[in-house]
Amino acid sequence: MLSLGLVFVCAVSFLLGRYFAPPASVAEEISRLALGDAAGDPKLATALFNIRFPRIVVVTLVGMALSVAGASYQGMFKNPLVSPDLLGASAGASFGACLALLLNLGNEFIQIFAFVAGLAAVGLVMLLNRVVRGDALLGLILGGILVGTLFTSGTSIIKLVADADDKLPAITFWLMGSFAGVTLNDVLPLFVPMAIGFVLVLTQRWNLNAMSFGEDEARALGVNTKAVRALVILGATLLTASSIAVAGVIGWIGLVVPHLTRALVGPNYRILLPTTMLTGAIFLLIVDNFARLLYSVEIPIGLLTSILGVPFFIFIYRKNLRGWS
């Protein structure tokens, strides 16, 4: 049902936009493209295939990525309040993107800087966890707080020295998250790291079930907890850093959607993670449609996910609290 729902939401999103697209005209343009013929309406074809199609693909991938990363972290850390930015990937990626904007680099360099800085932040957390011996999960959480604070402070310094008339508005808008301006050139670079991240996380579904009971219980079941933890963190980091690199900071998806999915299908990660992917894609597509059409100027999607996420999370968390007791 969720798969059919995702197809339906994608089809509706394909029709919605500032440029009116009647279903019959859309079907005609798709058939012309499939047959290799010239576009019947060049403006409509541009709106459909150069603007809406890449955006729908990227929104779907980002919704899947952030939701799966959040769900995997919640199971691994045994904490319902964990989100994909726990280990500093969001703060690191934000710092990298803001640095590229400050240096007036192109869009491709903004994505590269954000992706590399997100990976570097999580790598620094892992290094701190190895240097400071103790409880592995607690060390990761504390390291994430320290590294996240460090990169957040760096972002604040960049905003302080940025030109208030030029660079600062661009940095502020990027930090609010948006899919405006996404093109086909953004899809392919995003696909490779996300595909690796999805494979790493989804192949650990059974091990996440074991680790959700605790480290000792997982080891008793024959799970190599260190290896599983490293693979899940690497996969979730690739998913989170890739998402932020292309769309900016989009909060609450990785926190709210796993709770919604857990209320629907239960805590079994073999079912939970694939279902979370579909639910996250549907949720973010719907929110993105509101961001595009709710006002005359496009609303940054990070603002809408935060506004919708808080009451939604309160409702889901009250209904689903017993599952974490």
Contacts in CASP RR format, 6 or more apart in sequence:
PFRMAT RR
TARGET T0000
AUTHOR 0000-0000-0000
METHOD contacts of the structure
MODEL  1
MLSLGLVFVCAVSFLLGRYFAPPASVAEEISRLALGDAAGDPKLATALFN
IRFPRIVVVTLVGMALSVAGASYQGMFKNPLVSPDLLGASAGASFGACLA
LLLNLGNEFIQIFAFVAGLAAVGLVMLLNRVVRGDALLGLILGGILVGTL
FTSGTSIIKLVADADDKLPAITFWLMGSFAGVTLNDVLPLFVPMAIGFVL
VLTQRWNLNAMSFGEDEARALGVNTKAVRALVILGATLLTASSIAVAGVI
GWIGLVVPHLTRALVGPNYRILLPTTMLTGAIFLLIVDNFARLLYSVEIP
IGLLTSILGVPFFIFIYRKNLRGWS
2 275 0 8 1.000
2 278 0 8 1.000
2 279 0 8 1.000
2 282 0 8 1.000
3 278 0 8 1.000
5 278 0 8 1.000
5 282 0 8 1.000
6 60 0 8 1.000
6 278 0 8 1.000
6 281 0 8 1.000
6 282 0 8 1.000
6 285 0 8 1.000
9 282 0 8 1.000
9 285 0 8 1.000
9 286 0 8 1.000
10 56 0 8 1.000
10 60 0 8 1.000
10 285 0 8 1.000
12 289 0 8 1.000
13 52 0 8 1.000
13 56 0 8 1.000
13 59 0 8 1.000
13 285 0 8 1.000
13 288 0 8 1.000
13 289 0 8 1.000
14 21 0 8 1.000
14 26 0 8 1.000
14 48 0 8 1.000
14 52 0 8 1.000
14 53 0 8 1.000
14 56 0 8 1.000
15 21 0 8 1.000
15 23 0 8 1.000
15 26 0 8 1.000
16 289 0 8 1.000
16 292 0 8 1.000
16 293 0 8 1.000
17 47 0 8 1.000
17 52 0 8 1.000
17 292 0 8 1.000
17 293 0 8 1.000
18 292 0 8 1.000
18 293 0 8 1.000
19 43 0 8 1.000
19 44 0 8 1.000
19 47 0 8 1.000
21 44 0 8 1.000
21 47 0 8 1.000
21 48 0 8 1.000
25 41 0 8 1.000
25 44 0 8 1.000
26 44 0 8 1.000
26 48 0 8 1.000
28 40 0 8 1.000
29 39 0 8 1.000
29 40 0 8 1.000
29 41 0 8 1.000
29 44 0 8 1.000
29 45 0 8 1.000
29 48 0 8 1.000
29 49 0 8 1.000
30 48 0 8 1.000
32 38 0 8 1.000
32 39 0 8 1.000
32 40 0 8 1.000
32 45 0 8 1.000
33 39 0 8 1.000
33 45 0 8 1.000
33 49 0 8 1.000
39 45 0 8 1.000
50 183 0 8 1.000
50 184 0 8 1.000
51 181 0 8 1.000
53 184 0 8 1.000
54 182 0 8 1.000
54 183 0 8 1.000
54 184 0 8 1.000
54 186 0 8 1.000
54 187 0 8 1.000
55 179 0 8 1.000
55 181 0 8 1.000
55 182 0 8 1.000
55 288 0 8 1.000
56 285 0 8 1.000
57 187 0 8 1.000
58 179 0 8 1.000
58 182 0 8 1.000
58 186 0 8 1.000
58 187 0 8 1.000
58 190 0 8 1.000
58 246 0 8 1.000
58 247 0 8 1.000
59 179 0 8 1.000
59 281 0 8 1.000
59 284 0 8 1.000
59 285 0 8 1.000
59 288 0 8 1.000
60 281 0 8 1.000
60 284 0 8 1.000
60 285 0 8 1.000
61 190 0 8 1.000
61 191 0 8 1.000
61 194 0 8 1.000
61 243 0 8 1.000
61 281 0 8 1.000
62 179 0 8 1.000
62 243 0 8 1.000
62 246 0 8 1.000
62 247 0 8 1.000
62 250 0 8 1.000
62 284 0 8 1.000
63 243 0 8 1.000
63 253 0 8 1.000
63 257 0 8 1.000
63 280 0 8 1.000
63 281 0 8 1.000
63 283 0 8 1.000
63 284 0 8 1.000
64 198 0 8 1.000
64 277 0 8 1.000
64 278 0 8 1.000
64 280 0 8 1.000
64 281 0 8 1.000
65 194 0 8 1.000
65 197 0 8 1.000
65 198 0 8 1.000
65 239 0 8 1.000
65 240 0 8 1.000
65 242 0 8 1.000
65 243 0 8 1.000
66 84 0 8 1.000
66 239 0 8 1.000
66 240 0 8 1.000
66 243 0 8 1.000
66 250 0 8 1.000
66 251 0 8 1.000
66 253 0 8 1.000
66 254 0 8 1.000
66 257 0 8 1.000
66 280 0 8 1.000
66 284 0 8 1.000
67 253 0 8 1.000
67 254 0 8 1.000
67 257 0 8 1.000
67 258 0 8 1.000
67 261 0 8 1.000
67 276 0 8 1.000
67 277 0 8 1.000
67 279 0 8 1.000
67 280 0 8 1.000
67 281 0 8 1.000
67 283 0 8 1.000
68 198 0 8 1.000
68 201 0 8 1.000
68 202 0 8 1.000
68 236 0 8 1.000
68 239 0 8 1.000
68 273 0 8 1.000
68 276 0 8 1.000
68 277 0 8 1.000
69 84 0 8 1.000
69 201 0 8 1.000
69 235 0 8 1.000
69 236 0 8 1.000
69 237 0 8 1.000
69 239 0 8 1.000
69 240 0 8 1.000
69 254 0 8 1.000
70 82 0 8 1.000
70 83 0 8 1.000
70 84 0 8 1.000
70 236 0 8 1.000
70 254 0 8 1.000
70 255 0 8 1.000
70 258 0 8 1.000
71 254 0 8 1.000
71 257 0 8 1.000
71 258 0 8 1.000
71 261 0 8 1.000
71 262 0 8 1.000
71 269 0 8 1.000
71 272 0 8 1.000
71 273 0 8 1.000
71 276 0 8 1.000
72 201 0 8 1.000
72 204 0 8 1.000
72 208 0 8 1.000
72 232 0 8 1.000
72 236 0 8 1.000
72 269 0 8 1.000
72 273 0 8 1.000
73 82 0 8 1.000
73 83 0 8 1.000
73 84 0 8 1.000
73 86 0 8 1.000
73 232 0 8 1.000
73 236 0 8 1.000
74 80 0 8 1.000
74 82 0 8 1.000
74 258 0 8 1.000
75 82 0 8 1.000
75 208 0 8 1.000
75 211 0 8 1.000
75 212 0 8 1.000
75 269 0 8 1.000
76 137 0 8 1.000
76 208 0 8 1.000
76 211 0 8 1.000
76 212 0 8 1.000
76 228 0 8 1.000
76 229 0 8 1.000
76 232 0 8 1.000
76 233 0 8 1.000
77 86 0 8 1.000
77 137 0 8 1.000
77 140 0 8 1.000
77 141 0 8 1.000
78 137 0 8 1.000
78 211 0 8 1.000
78 212 0 8 1.000
78 214 0 8 1.000
80 259 0 8 1.000
80 317 0 8 1.000
80 324 0 8 1.000
81 255 0 8 1.000
82 255 0 8 1.000
83 251 0 8 1.000
83 252 0 8 1.000
83 254 0 8 1.000
83 255 0 8 1.000
84 90 0 8 1.000
84 236 0 8 1.000
84 239 0 8 1.000
84 240 0 8 1.000
84 254 0 8 1.000
85 91 0 8 1.000
85 240 0 8 1.000
85 251 0 8 1.000
86 140 0 8 1.000
86 141 0 8 1.000
86 144 0 8 1.000
87 121 0 8 1.000
87 122 0 8 1.000
87 125 0 8 1.000
87 140 0 8 1.000
87 143 0 8 1.000
87 144 0 8 1.000
87 147 0 8 1.000
87 233 0 8 1.000
87 237 0 8 1.000
88 118 0 8 1.000
88 121 0 8 1.000
88 122 0 8 1.000
88 125 0 8 1.000
88 144 0 8 1.000
88 147 0 8 1.000
88 148 0 8 1.000
88 151 0 8 1.000
89 118 0 8 1.000
89 119 0 8 1.000
89 121 0 8 1.000
89 122 0 8 1.000
89 236 0 8 1.000
89 237 0 8 1.000
89 240 0 8 1.000
89 241 0 8 1.000
89 244 0 8 1.000
90 118 0 8 1.000
90 240 0 8 1.000
90 244 0 8 1.000
90 249 0 8 1.000
91 121 0 8 1.000
91 147 0 8 1.000
91 148 0 8 1.000
91 149 0 8 1.000
91 150 0 8 1.000
91 151 0 8 1.000
91 152 0 8 1.000
91 155 0 8 1.000
92 114 0 8 1.000
92 117 0 8 1.000
92 118 0 8 1.000
92 120 0 8 1.000
92 121 0 8 1.000
92 147 0 8 1.000
92 148 0 8 1.000
92 151 0 8 1.000
93 114 0 8 1.000
93 115 0 8 1.000
93 117 0 8 1.000
93 118 0 8 1.000
93 121 0 8 1.000
93 240 0 8 1.000
93 241 0 8 1.000
93 244 0 8 1.000
93 245 0 8 1.000
93 248 0 8 1.000
93 249 0 8 1.000
94 114 0 8 1.000
94 151 0 8 1.000
94 152 0 8 1.000
94 155 0 8 1.000
94 175 0 8 1.000
94 244 0 8 1.000
94 248 0 8 1.000
94 249 0 8 1.000
95 117 0 8 1.000
95 121 0 8 1.000
95 151 0 8 1.000
95 152 0 8 1.000
95 154 0 8 1.000
95 155 0 8 1.000
95 158 0 8 1.000
96 113 0 8 1.000
96 114 0 8 1.000
96 116 0 8 1.000
96 117 0 8 1.000
96 118 0 8 1.000
97 110 0 8 1.000
97 111 0 8 1.000
97 113 0 8 1.000
97 114 0 8 1.000
97 117 0 8 1.000
97 174 0 8 1.000
97 244 0 8 1.000
97 245 0 8 1.000
97 248 0 8 1.000
98 155 0 8 1.000
98 158 0 8 1.000
98 159 0 8 1.000
98 171 0 8 1.000
98 174 0 8 1.000
98 175 0 8 1.000
99 113 0 8 1.000
99 117 0 8 1.000
99 158 0 8 1.000
100 106 0 8 1.000
100 109 0 8 1.000
100 110 0 8 1.000
100 112 0 8 1.000
100 113 0 8 1.000
100 114 0 8 1.000
101 110 0 8 1.000
101 162 0 8 1.000
101 167 0 8 1.000
101 170 0 8 1.000
101 171 0 8 1.000
101 174 0 8 1.000
102 158 0 8 1.000
102 161 0 8 1.000
102 162 0 8 1.000
102 167 0 8 1.000
102 171 0 8 1.000
104 167 0 8 1.000
105 113 0 8 1.000
108 185 0 8 1.000
108 189 0 8 1.000
110 174 0 8 1.000
110 245 0 8 1.000
111 186 0 8 1.000
111 189 0 8 1.000
111 245 0 8 1.000
111 246 0 8 1.000
112 245 0 8 1.000
114 241 0 8 1.000
114 244 0 8 1.000
114 245 0 8 1.000
114 248 0 8 1.000
115 193 0 8 1.000
115 241 0 8 1.000
115 242 0 8 1.000
115 245 0 8 1.000
117 151 0 8 1.000
118 237 0 8 1.000
118 240 0 8 1.000
118 241 0 8 1.000
118 244 0 8 1.000
119 237 0 8 1.000
119 238 0 8 1.000
119 241 0 8 1.000
121 147 0 8 1.000
121 148 0 8 1.000
121 151 0 8 1.000
122 233 0 8 1.000
122 237 0 8 1.000
122 241 0 8 1.000
124 147 0 8 1.000
125 140 0 8 1.000
125 143 0 8 1.000
125 144 0 8 1.000
125 146 0 8 1.000
125 147 0 8 1.000
126 140 0 8 1.000
126 230 0 8 1.000
126 233 0 8 1.000
128 139 0 8 1.000
128 143 0 8 1.000
128 146 0 8 1.000
128 147 0 8 1.000
129 136 0 8 1.000
129 139 0 8 1.000
129 140 0 8 1.000
129 143 0 8 1.000
132 139 0 8 1.000
136 215 0 8 1.000
136 225 0 8 1.000
136 226 0 8 1.000
136 229 0 8 1.000
137 215 0 8 1.000
140 233 0 8 1.000
155 175 0 8 1.000
158 171 0 8 1.000
159 168 0 8 1.000
159 171 0 8 1.000
159 172 0 8 1.000
162 168 0 8 1.000
162 171 0 8 1.000
173 300 0 8 1.000
174 248 0 8 1.000
175 248 0 8 1.000
175 249 0 8 1.000
176 248 0 8 1.000
176 249 0 8 1.000
176 300 0 8 1.000
176 302 0 8 1.000
176 303 0 8 1.000
177 247 0 8 1.000
177 248 0 8 1.000
177 249 0 8 1.000
177 250 0 8 1.000
177 300 0 8 1.000
177 301 0 8 1.000
177 302 0 8 1.000
178 247 0 8 1.000
178 248 0 8 1.000
178 291 0 8 1.000
178 298 0 8 1.000
178 300 0 8 1.000
178 301 0 8 1.000
178 302 0 8 1.000
179 247 0 8 1.000
179 288 0 8 1.000
179 291 0 8 1.000
179 301 0 8 1.000
180 298 0 8 1.000
182 246 0 8 1.000
182 247 0 8 1.000
186 246 0 8 1.000
190 242 0 8 1.000
190 245 0 8 1.000
190 246 0 8 1.000
193 238 0 8 1.000
193 239 0 8 1.000
193 241 0 8 1.000
193 242 0 8 1.000
194 238 0 8 1.000
194 239 0 8 1.000
194 242 0 8 1.000
194 243 0 8 1.000
196 235 0 8 1.000
196 238 0 8 1.000
197 234 0 8 1.000
197 235 0 8 1.000
197 236 0 8 1.000
197 238 0 8 1.000
197 239 0 8 1.000
198 235 0 8 1.000
198 239 0 8 1.000
198 277 0 8 1.000
200 231 0 8 1.000
200 232 0 8 1.000
200 234 0 8 1.000
200 235 0 8 1.000
200 238 0 8 1.000
201 231 0 8 1.000
201 232 0 8 1.000
201 235 0 8 1.000
201 236 0 8 1.000
201 239 0 8 1.000
201 273 0 8 1.000
202 273 0 8 1.000
202 274 0 8 1.000
203 231 0 8 1.000
204 228 0 8 1.000
204 231 0 8 1.000
204 232 0 8 1.000
205 269 0 8 1.000
205 270 0 8 1.000
205 272 0 8 1.000
205 273 0 8 1.000
206 269 0 8 1.000
206 270 0 8 1.000
207 218 0 8 1.000
207 223 0 8 1.000
207 228 0 8 1.000
208 228 0 8 1.000
208 232 0 8 1.000
208 269 0 8 1.000
208 273 0 8 1.000
209 268 0 8 1.000
209 269 0 8 1.000
209 270 0 8 1.000
210 217 0 8 1.000
210 218 0 8 1.000
210 221 0 8 1.000
210 222 0 8 1.000
210 223 0 8 1.000
211 218 0 8 1.000
211 223 0 8 1.000
211 225 0 8 1.000
211 228 0 8 1.000
211 229 0 8 1.000
212 267 0 8 1.000
212 269 0 8 1.000
215 225 0 8 1.000
218 225 0 8 1.000
218 228 0 8 1.000
219 225 0 8 1.000
243 250 0 8 1.000
244 250 0 8 1.000
247 301 0 8 1.000
249 302 0 8 1.000
250 284 0 8 1.000
250 301 0 8 1.000
250 302 0 8 1.000
250 305 0 8 1.000
251 302 0 8 1.000
251 305 0 8 1.000
251 306 0 8 1.000
252 305 0 8 1.000
252 306 0 8 1.000
252 308 0 8 1.000
252 309 0 8 1.000
252 310 0 8 1.000
252 313 0 8 1.000
253 280 0 8 1.000
253 283 0 8 1.000
253 284 0 8 1.000
253 305 0 8 1.000
255 313 0 8 1.000
256 283 0 8 1.000
256 309 0 8 1.000
256 312 0 8 1.000
256 313 0 8 1.000
256 316 0 8 1.000
257 276 0 8 1.000
257 279 0 8 1.000
257 280 0 8 1.000
257 283 0 8 1.000
258 272 0 8 1.000
258 276 0 8 1.000
259 313 0 8 1.000
259 316 0 8 1.000
259 317 0 8 1.000
259 320 0 8 1.000
260 279 0 8 1.000
260 283 0 8 1.000
260 312 0 8 1.000
260 316 0 8 1.000
261 272 0 8 1.000
261 275 0 8 1.000
261 276 0 8 1.000
261 279 0 8 1.000
261 280 0 8 1.000
262 272 0 8 1.000
262 320 0 8 1.000
262 323 0 8 1.000
263 316 0 8 1.000
263 319 0 8 1.000
263 320 0 8 1.000
264 275 0 8 1.000
264 279 0 8 1.000
265 271 0 8 1.000
265 272 0 8 1.000
265 275 0 8 1.000
266 272 0 8 1.000
267 323 0 8 1.000
284 301 0 8 1.000
284 305 0 8 1.000
287 301 0 8 1.000
287 304 0 8 1.000
287 305 0 8 1.000
287 308 0 8 1.000
288 301 0 8 1.000
290 299 0 8 1.000
290 304 0 8 1.000
291 298 0 8 1.000
291 299 0 8 1.000
291 300 0 8 1.000
291 301 0 8 1.000
291 304 0 8 1.000
292 298 0 8 1.000
END
